Amino acid sequence: DQQVKQNSPSLSVQEGRISILNCDYTNSMFDYFLWYKKYPAEGPTFLISISSIKDKNEDGRFTVFLNKSAKHLSLHIVPSQPGDSAVYFCAATGGSQGNLIFGKGTKLSVKP
Amino acid sequence: DAGITQSPRHKVTETGTPVTLRCHQTENHRYMYWYRQDPGHGLRLIHYSYGVKDTDKGEVSDGYSVSRSKTEDFLLTLESATSSQTSVYFCAISRGNEKLFFGSGTQLSVL
């Protein structure tokens, strides 16, 4: 059973607008959440993370929101740029060192 | 650059042949991981290592074995490759916290 779910395989957004990528999880033991960005033919790169003791973390154009009661997190990108076009993976962990559980990913396309 | 080198970057092999993928790190970190990425499945953990000769299974370990004889090298072996093991394989390291840093990947095709 999927513990981390990204229900939207793809998202298309106009340049300059907001991109919102969503992620749901089922395991209440998860206490740390991460977003990774992946370009074709490259490895995933860390983007932003949030601990379960917080409900928001911001880094430049990227903000992650965590709603623990709903077991839901979202990544906001404002403003979106064409260079943001990539696959975004949500990941979660809790307990074992570094054993991240990944969602299936959402492919973001930002159109000029 | 996370100081991780994966080799080879691309490999084509035949069903039933053994294949070994190599991950080399330059940073002397204790934890290393092998993931595979497949369309519709995201990234799934195959095996991980928490020190020399210390390894454990991940979510999709069947058909794979690993070895870590030196801190800097983590090998992934497919003893008898199958078409279902066609995938992109990523090695990752942990720098002591929850964040993982990934290599550039190995594209493996099993025909």
Backbone of each chain as ProteinMPNN parsed JSONL, in Angstrom:
{"seq_chain_A": "DQQVKQNSPSLSVQEGRISILNCDYTNSMFDYFLWYKKYPAEGPTFLISISSIKDKNEDGRFTVFLNKSAKHLSLHIVPSQPGDSAVYFCAATGGSQGNLIFGKGTKLSVKP", "coords_chain_A": {"N_chain_A": [[0.849, -1.191, 0.0], [0.547, 2.198, -0.847], [2.39, 4.567, 0.869], [3.042, 7.184, 0.551], [1.553, 9.519, -1.415], [1.173, 10.955, -4.563], [-1.133, 12.327, -6.294], [-1.528, 13.624, -8.67], [-0.32, 13.133, -11.774], [0.7, 14.962, -13.562], [1.17, 18.498, -14.174], [0.338, 21.615, -15.505], [1.388, 24.911, -15.915], [1.225, 28.45, -16.292], [3.924, 30.629, -17.006], [5.075, 32.721, -14.39], [2.818, 32.433, -12.851], [1.336, 30.762, -9.953], [2.507, 27.579, -8.912], [1.164, 24.654, -7.594], [1.863, 21.828, -5.912], [0.782, 18.722, -4.762], [0.683, 16.399, -1.986], [-0.01, 13.433, -0.261], [-0.006, 11.485, 2.741], [0.055, 8.37, 4.552], [1.111, 7.187, 6.793], [1.322, 7.741, 10.135], [3.622, 7.859, 11.594], [5.544, 9.196, 10.211], [7.786, 11.9, 10.328], [9.215, 13.799, 9.064], [9.498, 15.615, 6.111], [10.132, 15.863, 2.617], [10.912, 17.542, -0.444], [11.887, 16.751, -3.71], [13.5, 17.558, -6.757], [13.62, 16.685, -10.151], [15.41, 16.579, -13.094], [15.416, 15.409, -16.529], [17.594, 12.651, -17.177], [19.227, 13.188, -15.042], [20.17, 12.962, -11.539], [17.855, 12.979, -8.714], [17.429, 16.088, -7.004], [17.707, 17.693, -3.876], [15.196, 19.866, -2.664], [13.484, 21.293, -0.762], [12.485, 21.076, 2.681], [10.5, 19.929, 5.523], [9.866, 19.777, 8.961], [7.827, 17.816, 11.183], [7.081, 19.364, 13.319], [6.585, 21.822, 12.459], [4.471, 23.979, 10.423], [4.909, 25.269, 8.128], [7.413, 26.049, 5.758], [9.764, 28.103, 4.221], [11.622, 28.962, 1.337], [12.993, 31.124, -0.549], [11.48, 31.216, -3.657], [10.051, 28.992, -3.095], [7.748, 27.262, -1.082], [6.776, 25.114, 1.478], [3.962, 23.558, 2.803], [2.511, 22.045, 5.635], [-0.036, 19.962, 6.718], [-0.858, 18.338, 9.333], [-3.061, 17.083, 10.521], [-4.641, 16.437, 8.375], [-2.906, 14.869, 7.048], [-1.363, 15.837, 4.884], [0.642, 17.505, 2.521], [1.933, 20.341, 0.752], [3.584, 21.856, -2.017], [4.456, 25.045, -2.914], [5.188, 27.102, -5.621], [6.264, 30.189, -6.395], [7.081, 33.112, -8.19], [6.249, 30.908, -10.892], [8.69, 29.526, -13.1], [10.019, 28.856, -16.392], [12.294, 27.215, -16.136], [11.659, 25.724, -13.943], [10.36, 23.529, -14.791], [10.057, 20.178, -14.446], [10.254, 16.91, -12.871], [8.692, 16.454, -9.814], [9.242, 15.088, -6.697], [7.691, 13.967, -3.784], [8.674, 13.124, -0.496], [8.967, 11.127, 2.47], [9.882, 10.464, 5.866], [10.538, 8.562, 8.856], [11.698, 7.436, 11.844], [13.708, 4.989, 10.875], [17.042, 5.658, 9.827], [17.321, 7.837, 7.259], [15.741, 6.362, 5.456], [14.003, 7.095, 3.064], [10.688, 7.378, 1.899], [9.205, 7.546, -1.156], [6.886, 9.415, -3.185], [5.097, 8.928, -6.334], [5.676, 10.957, -8.036], [5.245, 14.162, -9.687], [4.895, 15.633, -12.776], [5.874, 18.737, -13.666], [5.084, 21.318, -15.853], [6.056, 24.36, -17.01], [4.88, 26.91, -18.825], [6.03, 29.308, -21.174]], "CA_chain_A": [[0.0, 0.0, 0.0], [1.342, 3.406, -0.968], [2.411, 5.396, 2.067], [3.171, 8.575, 0.096], [0.791, 9.56, -2.659], [1.073, 12.166, -5.364], [-2.239, 11.886, -7.13], [-1.519, 14.287, -9.98], [0.898, 12.774, -12.513], [1.236, 16.102, -14.299], [0.598, 19.818, -13.898], [0.815, 22.621, -16.447], [1.18, 26.242, -15.345], [1.781, 29.546, -17.075], [5.039, 31.349, -16.389], [4.677, 33.839, -13.544], [1.72, 32.058, -11.961], [1.696, 29.864, -8.866], [2.386, 26.128, -9.074], [0.876, 23.978, -6.32], [1.995, 20.381, -6.028], [0.204, 18.128, -3.559], [1.196, 15.109, -1.539], [-0.701, 12.886, 0.903], [0.679, 10.345, 3.339], [-0.833, 7.567, 5.387], [1.806, 6.705, 7.988], [1.388, 8.794, 11.146], [4.965, 7.881, 12.181], [6.402, 10.102, 9.447], [7.997, 13.154, 11.052], [10.044, 14.716, 8.274], [9.016, 15.538, 4.742], [11.064, 16.515, 1.707], [10.597, 17.618, -1.867], [13.018, 16.642, -4.613], [13.261, 17.969, -8.134], [14.426, 15.839, -11.031], [15.456, 16.833, -14.527], [15.736, 14.195, -17.29], [18.98, 12.178, -17.234], [19.975, 13.619, -13.86], [19.651, 12.444, -10.284], [17.011, 13.915, -7.966], [18.129, 17.045, -6.153], [16.919, 18.167, -2.751], [14.638, 21.201, -2.889], [13.044, 21.911, 0.481], [11.965, 20.071, 3.61], [9.764, 20.452, 6.666], [9.701, 18.893, 10.094], [6.43, 17.732, 11.605], [6.783, 20.342, 14.37], [6.264, 23.076, 11.782], [3.432, 23.846, 9.409], [5.325, 26.003, 6.932], [8.823, 26.358, 5.586], [9.892, 28.908, 3.018], [12.98, 29.17, 0.835], [12.889, 31.858, -1.804], [10.19, 31.056, -4.355], [9.472, 27.694, -2.719], [7.176, 27.155, 0.253], [6.104, 23.851, 1.745], [2.96, 23.624, 3.863], [2.184, 20.738, 6.193], [-1.276, 19.852, 7.496], [-0.72, 17.024, 9.942], [-4.365, 16.457, 10.785], [-5.113, 15.898, 7.094], [-1.8, 14.098, 6.475], [-1.245, 16.434, 3.559], [1.577, 18.608, 2.346], [1.92, 20.921, -0.587], [4.715, 22.686, -2.423], [4.055, 26.2, -3.703], [6.273, 27.77, -6.336], [5.762, 31.492, -6.835], [6.357, 32.815, -9.425], [6.793, 29.768, -11.623], [9.575, 29.871, -14.214], [10.206, 27.7, -17.294], [13.341, 26.347, -15.592], [11.082, 24.872, -12.899], [9.785, 22.352, -15.439], [10.79, 18.999, -13.963], [9.428, 16.013, -12.07], [8.828, 16.737, -8.387], [8.932, 13.953, -5.831], [7.475, 14.148, -2.363], [9.249, 12.009, 0.253], [8.733, 11.193, 3.906], [10.671, 9.535, 6.664], [10.251, 8.569, 10.281], [12.304, 6.253, 12.425], [14.981, 4.524, 10.309], [17.915, 6.687, 9.268], [17.39, 8.127, 5.837], [14.958, 5.515, 4.562], [12.944, 7.917, 2.514], [9.621, 6.783, 1.104], [8.886, 8.529, -2.182], [5.704, 9.336, -4.018], [5.368, 8.573, -7.725], [6.141, 12.132, -8.752], [4.371, 15.003, -10.502], [5.65, 16.337, -13.808], [5.453, 20.131, -13.795], [5.464, 22.031, -17.085], [5.806, 25.785, -16.907], [4.873, 27.395, -20.205], [6.355, 30.74, -21.288]], "C_chain_A": [[0.892, 1.251, 0.0], [1.256, 4.232, 0.298], [2.501, 6.88, 1.733], [2.538, 8.654, -1.29], [0.839, 10.942, -3.295], [0.058, 11.837, -6.448], [-2.305, 12.563, -8.491], [-0.234, 13.932, -10.707], [1.522, 13.974, -13.219], [0.479, 17.377, -13.939], [1.194, 20.805, -14.9], [0.415, 23.994, -15.936], [1.802, 27.283, -16.263], [2.899, 30.217, -16.289], [4.519, 32.547, -15.588], [3.558, 33.526, -12.573], [2.236, 31.131, -10.868], [1.539, 28.407, -9.3], [2.149, 25.53, -7.69], [0.915, 22.476, -6.555], [1.586, 19.761, -4.694], [0.738, 16.739, -3.27], [0.407, 14.679, -0.302], [0.085, 11.7, 1.443], [-0.264, 9.63, 4.3], [-0.199, 7.176, 6.719], [1.978, 7.84, 9.006], [2.747, 8.843, 11.857], [5.915, 8.795, 11.405], [6.546, 11.424, 10.198], [8.864, 14.153, 10.289], [9.698, 14.498, 6.827], [9.921, 16.367, 3.83], [10.457, 16.573, 0.314], [11.908, 17.567, -2.657], [12.557, 17.035, -6.004], [14.159, 17.127, -9.017], [14.268, 16.264, -12.483], [15.784, 15.522, -15.24], [17.237, 13.914, -17.292], [19.855, 12.709, -16.095], [19.397, 12.948, -12.619], [18.733, 13.449, -9.618], [17.864, 14.843, -7.114], [17.177, 17.56, -5.077], [16.465, 19.612, -2.992], [14.325, 21.908, -1.568], [12.472, 20.824, 1.379], [11.202, 20.75, 4.742], [9.669, 19.377, 7.737], [8.241, 18.905, 10.539], [6.08, 18.714, 12.722], [6.444, 21.715, 13.778], [5.09, 22.872, 10.84], [3.785, 24.597, 8.124], [6.831, 26.171, 6.933], [9.011, 27.011, 4.226], [11.359, 29.045, 2.634], [12.876, 29.818, -0.532], [11.515, 31.718, -2.422], [9.429, 29.806, -3.921], [8.991, 27.711, -1.267], [6.509, 25.793, 0.379], [5.182, 24.057, 2.943], [2.642, 22.202, 4.321], [0.914, 20.827, 7.032], [-1.303, 18.449, 8.091], [-2.053, 16.331, 10.166], [-4.927, 15.824, 9.523], [-4.09, 14.981, 6.443], [-1.552, 14.553, 5.029], [-0.155, 17.495, 3.578], [1.532, 19.097, 0.907], [3.169, 21.775, -0.775], [4.181, 23.805, -3.305], [5.287, 26.82, -4.337], [5.713, 29.074, -6.901], [6.932, 32.472, -7.028], [7.012, 31.636, -10.135], [7.613, 30.261, -12.819], [9.739, 28.647, -15.114], [11.265, 26.715, -16.8], [12.866, 25.463, -14.454], [10.457, 23.603, -13.483], [10.65, 21.14, -15.128], [9.775, 18.054, -13.319], [9.729, 16.295, -10.603], [8.369, 15.531, -7.58], [8.762, 14.431, -4.398], [8.06, 12.926, -1.655], [9.008, 12.219, 1.739], [9.602, 10.174, 4.614], [10.27, 9.645, 8.126], [10.848, 7.322, 10.858], [13.647, 5.96, 11.787], [15.741, 5.651, 9.631], [17.832, 6.747, 7.754], [16.602, 7.228, 4.932], [13.746, 6.296, 4.091], [11.967, 7.081, 1.721], [9.145, 7.857, 0.138], [7.5, 8.307, -2.761], [6.101, 9.056, -5.455], [5.822, 9.757, -8.562], [5.045, 12.855, -9.506], [5.238, 15.753, -11.494], [5.073, 17.729, -13.993], [5.973, 20.702, -15.107], [5.078, 23.481, -16.91], [5.965, 26.389, -18.295], [5.141, 28.897, -20.25], [5.137, 31.552, -21.751]], "O_chain_A": [[1.861, 1.338, 0.753], [0.16, 4.561, 0.752], [2.092, 7.731, 2.524], [2.939, 7.945, -2.213], [0.58, 11.956, -2.647], [0.375, 11.14, -7.412], [-3.052, 12.128, -9.367], [0.84, 14.38, -10.306], [2.731, 14.003, -13.449], [-0.662, 17.35, -13.477], [2.405, 20.827, -15.115], [-0.737, 24.223, -15.57], [2.798, 27.012, -16.932], [2.827, 30.352, -15.067], [3.645, 33.286, -16.043], [3.354, 34.244, -11.594], [3.41, 30.759, -10.85], [0.569, 28.047, -9.966], [2.85, 25.86, -6.733], [0.104, 21.926, -7.301], [1.998, 20.225, -3.631], [1.177, 16.011, -4.16], [0.185, 15.484, 0.602], [0.761, 10.997, 0.692], [-1.238, 10.201, 4.789], [-0.912, 6.864, 7.672], [2.71, 8.796, 8.748], [3.002, 9.762, 12.635], [6.989, 9.129, 11.906], [5.556, 12.0, 10.649], [9.203, 15.218, 10.806], [9.612, 13.364, 6.356], [10.411, 17.429, 4.217], [9.605, 15.762, -0.051], [12.888, 18.235, -2.326], [11.395, 16.868, -6.373], [15.318, 16.881, -8.683], [13.164, 16.306, -13.026], [16.363, 14.619, -14.636], [18.049, 14.834, -17.396], [21.082, 12.68, -16.185], [18.279, 12.432, -12.641], [18.807, 14.643, -9.91], [18.892, 14.437, -6.572], [16.004, 17.826, -5.335], [17.232, 20.456, -3.455], [14.844, 22.991, -1.297], [12.027, 19.781, 0.901], [11.246, 21.97, 4.903], [9.419, 18.209, 7.441], [7.515, 19.872, 10.306], [4.904, 18.883, 13.043], [6.067, 22.641, 14.497], [4.749, 21.741, 10.495], [3.034, 24.557, 7.149], [7.445, 26.405, 7.974], [8.491, 26.539, 3.215], [12.226, 29.22, 3.49], [12.695, 29.142, -1.545], [10.506, 32.055, -1.803], [8.291, 29.592, -4.338], [9.714, 28.113, -0.356], [5.767, 25.371, -0.507], [5.566, 24.646, 3.953], [2.52, 21.283, 3.511], [0.805, 21.657, 7.935], [-1.719, 17.493, 7.436], [-2.153, 15.113, 10.014], [-5.606, 14.799, 9.584], [-4.366, 14.381, 5.405], [-1.536, 13.749, 4.096], [-0.042, 18.277, 4.521], [1.151, 18.375, -0.014], [3.723, 22.33, 0.173], [3.532, 23.55, -4.32], [6.301, 27.036, -3.674], [4.826, 29.077, -7.754], [7.717, 32.649, -6.097], [8.212, 31.406, -9.98], [7.283, 31.261, -13.456], [9.611, 27.516, -14.644], [11.142, 25.511, -17.025], [13.579, 24.551, -14.037], [10.069, 22.703, -12.737], [11.822, 21.084, -15.5], [8.587, 18.366, -13.234], [10.891, 16.365, -10.203], [7.261, 15.024, -7.758], [9.576, 15.191, -3.874], [7.952, 11.81, -2.162], [8.863, 13.349, 2.205], [10.003, 9.161, 4.041], [9.744, 10.663, 8.576], [10.53, 6.226, 10.396], [14.637, 6.613, 12.118], [15.154, 6.49, 8.948], [18.229, 5.811, 7.061], [16.77, 7.312, 3.715], [12.643, 6.182, 4.625], [12.357, 6.19, 0.967], [8.734, 8.941, 0.552], [7.001, 7.183, -2.823], [7.286, 8.956, -5.772], [6.302, 9.578, -9.681], [4.05, 12.257, -9.914], [6.197, 16.425, -11.114], [3.93, 17.887, -14.421], [7.156, 20.582, -15.427], [3.91, 23.798, -16.688], [7.055, 26.378, -18.866], [4.567, 29.665, -19.478], [5.227, 32.77, -21.901]]}, "seq_chain_B": "DAGITQSPRHKVTETGTPVTLRCHQTENHRYMYWYRQDPGHGLRLIHYSYGVKDTDKGEVSDGYSVSRSKTEDFLLTLESATSSQTSVYFCAISRGNEKLFFGSGTQLSVL", "coords_chain_B": {"N_chain_B": [[27.459, 19.252, -6.632], [27.421, 16.092, -5.262], [29.532, 14.477, -4.673], [29.378, 11.88, -5.577], [29.828, 9.131, -7.65], [28.553, 7.209, -10.228], [28.844, 4.129, -11.908], [28.488, 1.782, -14.611], [27.286, 4.561, -16.667], [25.406, 3.956, -18.54], [24.014, 0.84, -19.516], [23.563, -2.058, -21.453], [22.276, -5.247, -21.403], [21.89, -8.839, -21.508], [19.125, -11.013, -20.788], [19.489, -13.074, -17.961], [22.174, -12.746, -17.539], [24.855, -11.798, -15.292], [25.082, -8.66, -13.574], [26.837, -5.846, -12.427], [26.609, -2.88, -10.674], [28.234, 0.139, -9.833], [28.829, 2.313, -7.098], [30.469, 5.129, -6.047], [31.747, 7.109, -3.483], [33.158, 10.207, -2.394], [33.215, 11.321, 0.065], [33.253, 9.946, 2.468], [31.018, 9.047, 3.941], [28.786, 7.3, 6.145], [26.277, 6.104, 5.552], [24.796, 4.643, 2.733], [22.834, 4.21, -0.252], [20.766, 2.319, -2.515], [18.492, 3.016, -5.047], [15.747, 2.421, -7.261], [14.25, 3.797, -10.173], [11.174, 3.927, -11.731], [8.74, 4.42, -14.277], [5.597, 5.482, -13.113], [6.043, 4.449, -10.62], [7.744, 5.911, -9.075], [10.495, 6.491, -6.871], [12.107, 3.741, -5.51], [13.371, 1.968, -2.73], [16.087, -0.237, -2.795], [18.339, -1.589, -1.523], [20.267, -0.771, 1.393], [23.131, 0.596, 3.091], [24.809, 0.769, 6.2], [27.358, 0.923, 6.991], [30.71, -0.424, 6.603], [30.47, -3.632, 5.371], [27.957, -3.802, 6.5], [24.716, -4.153, 5.733], [21.307, -3.784, 4.553], [17.967, -4.814, 3.655], [15.737, -3.198, 1.338], [12.602, -1.964, 0.102], [12.261, -3.269, -2.402], [13.981, -5.591, -2.785], [14.284, -8.171, -3.848], [16.048, -10.291, -6.03], [18.293, -8.801, -6.127], [21.585, -8.125, -4.862], [23.963, -6.746, -2.537], [27.134, -5.229, -1.806], [29.585, -4.006, 0.454], [32.638, -3.352, 0.864], [34.447, -1.412, 1.304], [34.402, 1.872, 2.71], [33.944, 3.833, 0.786], [32.807, 2.619, -1.455], [29.924, 1.133, -2.883], [28.35, -1.6, -4.006], [25.999, -2.837, -6.335], [24.46, -5.777, -7.277], [23.015, -7.665, -9.822], [22.195, -10.83, -9.933], [21.241, -12.554, -11.913], [20.101, -11.145, -14.5], [16.85, -9.834, -15.25], [14.132, -8.906, -17.452], [12.383, -7.299, -16.069], [13.984, -5.864, -14.465], [14.963, -3.82, -15.883], [15.619, -0.474, -15.706], [16.15, 2.759, -14.149], [18.835, 3.29, -12.102], [19.667, 4.638, -9.005], [22.164, 5.789, -6.874], [22.612, 6.862, -3.513], [23.655, 9.063, -0.847], [23.761, 9.706, 2.671], [24.298, 12.552, 4.584], [24.3, 12.493, 7.27], [21.871, 13.305, 8.178], [18.318, 13.579, 7.534], [18.233, 14.17, 4.827], [18.865, 12.996, 1.575], [21.43, 12.606, -0.876], [21.823, 12.351, -4.276], [23.347, 10.344, -6.866], [24.082, 10.54, -10.427], [22.834, 8.512, -11.757], [22.261, 5.248, -13.288], [21.391, 3.966, -16.322], [19.874, 1.058, -17.026], [19.337, -1.505, -19.292], [17.695, -4.48, -19.888], [17.66, -6.997, -22.105]], "CA_chain_B": [[28.012, 17.9, -6.783], [27.361, 15.413, -3.971], [30.685, 13.617, -4.514], [28.972, 10.511, -5.869], [30.032, 8.71, -9.031], [27.974, 5.917, -10.545], [29.343, 3.555, -13.152], [28.512, 2.661, -15.772], [26.118, 5.442, -16.791], [24.444, 3.212, -19.351], [24.402, -0.544, -19.791], [22.604, -2.951, -22.083], [22.694, -6.612, -21.147], [20.91, -9.848, -21.892], [18.476, -11.757, -19.709], [20.236, -14.184, -17.405], [23.576, -12.419, -17.283], [25.074, -11.02, -14.071], [25.41, -7.25, -13.779], [27.217, -5.132, -11.206], [26.653, -1.423, -10.751], [29.127, 0.649, -8.786], [28.646, 3.656, -6.574], [31.678, 5.568, -5.351], [31.627, 8.419, -2.85], [34.437, 10.789, -1.998], [33.011, 12.085, 1.294], [33.446, 9.105, 3.654], [29.793, 8.944, 4.738], [28.482, 5.946, 6.603], [25.07, 5.56, 4.947], [24.652, 4.667, 1.276], [21.556, 3.627, -0.65], [20.437, 2.08, -3.918], [17.097, 3.156, -5.41], [15.427, 2.32, -8.678], [13.153, 4.67, -10.576], [10.393, 3.396, -12.831], [7.515, 5.191, -14.542], [4.44, 5.032, -12.361], [6.417, 3.916, -9.306], [8.612, 6.813, -8.324], [11.781, 5.943, -6.444], [11.922, 2.677, -4.521], [14.619, 1.566, -2.103], [16.462, -1.631, -3.055], [19.164, -1.959, -0.378], [21.065, 0.315, 1.927], [24.269, 0.186, 3.917], [25.089, 1.693, 7.303], [28.767, 0.811, 7.305], [31.412, -1.489, 5.887], [29.901, -4.965, 5.563], [26.639, -3.706, 7.136], [23.715, -3.795, 4.732], [19.964, -4.255, 4.869], [17.075, -4.799, 2.506], [14.712, -2.19, 1.2], [11.266, -2.358, -0.339], [12.251, -4.098, -3.617], [15.307, -6.207, -2.768], [14.344, -9.481, -4.501], [16.81, -10.33, -7.274], [19.457, -7.921, -5.982], [22.454, -8.237, -3.698], [24.862, -5.605, -2.425], [28.324, -5.428, -0.993], [30.298, -2.781, 0.838], [33.904, -3.774, 1.455], [35.151, -0.18, 1.666], [33.457, 2.953, 2.98], [33.654, 4.657, -0.383], [32.198, 1.884, -2.569], [28.719, 0.35, -2.595], [28.077, -2.303, -5.253], [24.7, -3.478, -6.512], [24.595, -6.877, -8.226], [21.891, -8.455, -10.302], [22.855, -12.122, -10.158], [20.749, -13.061, -13.19], [19.226, -10.035, -14.859], [15.574, -10.087, -15.912], [13.609, -7.717, -18.135], [11.704, -6.456, -15.077], [15.004, -5.056, -13.814], [15.238, -2.642, -16.707], [15.266, 0.646, -14.852], [17.224, 3.7, -13.84], [19.297, 3.012, -10.749], [20.315, 5.77, -8.363], [22.851, 5.652, -5.598], [22.473, 8.069, -2.696], [24.348, 9.083, 0.438], [23.232, 10.576, 3.703], [25.363, 13.297, 5.253], [24.082, 12.475, 8.717], [20.508, 13.704, 8.544], [17.297, 12.919, 6.712], [18.358, 14.471, 3.404], [19.714, 12.147, 0.75], [22.023, 13.234, -2.051], [21.815, 11.3, -5.278], [24.209, 10.351, -8.029], [23.445, 10.859, -11.702], [22.039, 7.382, -12.205], [22.678, 4.276, -14.304], [20.282, 3.451, -17.128], [20.116, -0.351, -17.327], [18.356, -2.163, -20.155], [17.867, -5.93, -19.939], [16.931, -7.43, -23.302]], "C_chain_B": [[28.099, 17.221, -5.413], [28.541, 14.486, -3.769], [30.366, 12.157, -4.741], [29.187, 10.234, -7.345], [29.419, 7.34, -9.216], [28.557, 5.424, -11.864], [28.784, 2.153, -13.348], [27.313, 3.602, -15.773], [25.007, 4.774, -17.591], [24.949, 1.791, -19.532], [23.234, -1.274, -20.427], [23.121, -4.375, -21.893], [21.59, -7.561, -21.556], [20.34, -10.537, -20.659], [19.353, -12.928, -19.269], [21.69, -13.89, -17.103], [23.711, -11.663, -15.963], [25.495, -9.591, -14.407], [25.784, -6.638, -12.431], [27.303, -3.645, -11.493], [27.464, -0.915, -9.563], [28.752, 2.068, -8.391], [29.871, 4.002, -5.745], [31.448, 6.951, -4.765], [33.002, 8.898, -2.391], [34.378, 11.425, -0.613], [33.061, 11.255, 2.568], [32.203, 9.013, 4.541], [29.438, 7.493, 5.0], [27.327, 5.315, 5.814], [25.075, 5.747, 3.432], [23.435, 3.852, 0.887], [21.534, 3.342, -2.15], [18.926, 2.168, -4.087], [16.957, 2.821, -6.887], [14.239, 3.234, -8.955], [12.491, 4.09, -11.807], [9.163, 4.262, -13.035], [6.34, 4.61, -13.768], [4.755, 4.495, -10.976], [7.281, 4.862, -8.49], [9.948, 6.155, -8.026], [11.539, 4.916, -5.343], [13.274, 2.166, -4.03], [14.883, 0.076, -2.328], [17.219, -2.197, -1.852], [19.831, -0.706, 0.142], [22.164, -0.247, 2.815], [24.513, 1.236, 4.992], [26.514, 1.535, 7.805], [29.388, -0.306, 6.509], [30.874, -2.844, 6.341], [28.537, -4.967, 6.263], [25.618, -3.237, 6.117], [22.356, -4.334, 5.162], [19.087, -4.082, 3.644], [16.128, -3.62, 2.541], [13.428, -2.809, 0.696], [11.279, -3.373, -1.48], [13.59, -4.815, -3.768], [15.404, -7.538, -3.515], [15.081, -9.392, -5.83], [18.057, -9.476, -7.25], [20.279, -8.309, -4.754], [23.401, -7.047, -3.7], [26.092, -6.019, -1.634], [28.979, -4.095, -0.727], [31.551, -3.216, 1.605], [34.766, -2.584, 1.855], [34.114, 0.919, 1.876], [33.021, 3.653, 1.708], [32.9, 3.953, -1.501], [31.016, 1.039, -2.111], [28.295, -0.274, -3.925], [26.685, -2.935, -5.215], [24.84, -4.54, -7.593], [23.248, -7.501, -8.532], [22.489, -9.798, -10.693], [22.496, -12.722, -11.51], [19.679, -12.083, -13.668], [17.952, -10.502, -15.562], [15.054, -8.784, -16.526], [12.916, -6.767, -17.159], [12.693, -5.581, -14.298], [15.531, -3.941, -14.698], [14.723, -1.427, -15.964], [16.398, 1.656, -14.84], [17.567, 3.517, -12.367], [20.059, 4.214, -10.193], [20.951, 5.342, -7.053], [22.674, 6.959, -4.827], [23.295, 7.918, -1.423], [23.573, 9.965, 1.399], [24.409, 11.252, 4.391], [25.104, 13.43, 6.746], [22.727, 12.976, 9.143], [19.542, 13.063, 7.547], [17.48, 13.137, 5.203], [19.284, 13.464, 2.736], [20.208, 12.942, -0.458], [22.297, 12.132, -3.059], [22.908, 11.477, -6.324], [23.396, 10.588, -9.284], [22.679, 9.7, -12.308], [22.721, 6.492, -13.226], [21.43, 3.782, -15.014], [20.62, 2.015, -17.533], [18.978, -0.9, -18.176], [18.682, -3.64, -20.218], [16.997, -6.465, -21.081], [16.677, -8.933, -23.309]], "O_chain_B": [[28.773, 17.719, -4.512], [28.567, 13.757, -2.777], [31.012, 11.283, -4.162], [28.771, 11.022, -8.195], [29.716, 6.412, -8.464], [28.74, 6.193, -12.807], [28.619, 1.41, -12.381], [26.411, 3.447, -14.949], [23.823, 5.002, -17.345], [26.149, 1.558, -19.681], [22.084, -1.136, -20.01], [24.279, -4.664, -22.194], [20.489, -7.138, -21.909], [20.997, -10.629, -19.622], [19.886, -13.67, -20.094], [22.37, -14.703, -16.475], [22.785, -10.962, -15.556], [26.18, -9.35, -15.401], [25.124, -6.885, -11.422], [27.977, -3.211, -12.427], [27.395, -1.452, -8.458], [28.407, 2.902, -9.229], [30.259, 3.253, -4.848], [31.006, 7.862, -5.466], [33.88, 8.106, -2.049], [35.363, 12.002, -0.154], [32.925, 11.81, 3.658], [32.322, 8.912, 5.762], [29.737, 6.595, 4.213], [27.386, 4.14, 5.45], [25.319, 6.839, 2.919], [23.044, 2.923, 1.593], [22.186, 4.022, -2.942], [18.17, 1.501, -3.382], [17.911, 2.922, -7.659], [13.358, 3.424, -8.117], [13.152, 3.797, -12.803], [8.603, 4.783, -12.07], [6.117, 3.4, -13.769], [3.847, 4.124, -10.232], [7.517, 4.611, -7.309], [10.464, 5.369, -8.82], [10.848, 5.195, -4.363], [14.198, 1.959, -4.817], [14.015, -0.763, -2.084], [16.782, -3.171, -1.239], [19.949, 0.293, -0.567], [22.127, -1.405, 3.23], [24.436, 2.437, 4.732], [26.84, 1.961, 8.912], [28.693, -1.052, 5.819], [30.832, -3.151, 7.532], [28.018, -6.035, 6.586], [25.637, -2.084, 5.685], [22.261, -5.216, 6.015], [19.403, -3.325, 2.726], [15.764, -3.111, 3.601], [13.193, -4.009, 0.839], [10.413, -4.246, -1.536], [14.26, -4.656, -4.788], [16.513, -7.996, -3.79], [14.783, -8.531, -6.657], [18.799, -9.423, -8.231], [19.74, -8.76, -3.744], [23.616, -6.415, -4.735], [26.091, -7.01, -0.904], [28.94, -3.18, -1.55], [31.523, -3.417, 2.819], [35.699, -2.722, 2.646], [33.047, 0.882, 1.263], [31.856, 4.026, 1.567], [32.399, 4.614, -2.41], [31.083, 0.331, -1.106], [27.926, 0.438, -4.86], [26.261, -3.489, -4.201], [25.286, -4.244, -8.702], [22.459, -7.818, -7.641], [23.213, -9.889, -11.684], [23.339, -13.325, -12.174], [18.512, -12.181, -13.291], [17.973, -11.438, -16.361], [15.492, -7.695, -16.155], [12.869, -5.561, -17.398], [12.293, -4.675, -13.566], [16.438, -3.205, -14.309], [13.541, -1.347, -15.628], [17.455, 1.444, -15.434], [16.696, 3.582, -11.499], [20.975, 4.735, -10.829], [20.352, 4.634, -6.244], [22.595, 8.033, -5.424], [23.591, 6.808, -0.98], [22.826, 10.854, 0.989], [25.396, 10.603, 4.738], [25.607, 14.341, 7.404], [22.447, 13.069, 10.338], [19.898, 12.136, 6.818], [16.944, 12.378, 4.396], [20.344, 13.125, 3.263], [19.518, 13.815, -0.984], [22.918, 11.117, -2.743], [23.334, 12.591, -6.628], [22.186, 10.807, -9.228], [21.944, 9.887, -13.278], [23.634, 6.916, -13.935], [20.52, 3.243, -14.384], [21.555, 1.79, -18.301], [17.806, -0.774, -17.823], [19.802, -4.021, -20.558], [15.769, -6.395, -21.031], [16.075, -9.452, -24.248]]}, "name": "protein", "num_of_chains": 2, "seq": "DQQVKQNSPSLSVQEGRISILNCDYTNSMFDYFLWYKKYPAEGPTFLISISSIKDKNEDGRFTVFLNKSAKHLSLHIVPSQPGDSAVYFCAATGGSQGNLIFGKGTKLSVKPDAGITQSPRHKVTETGTPVTLRCHQTENHRYMYWYRQDPGHGLRLIHYSYGVKDTDKGEVSDGYSVSRSKTEDFLLTLESATSSQTSVYFCAISRGNEKLFFGSGTQLSVL"}
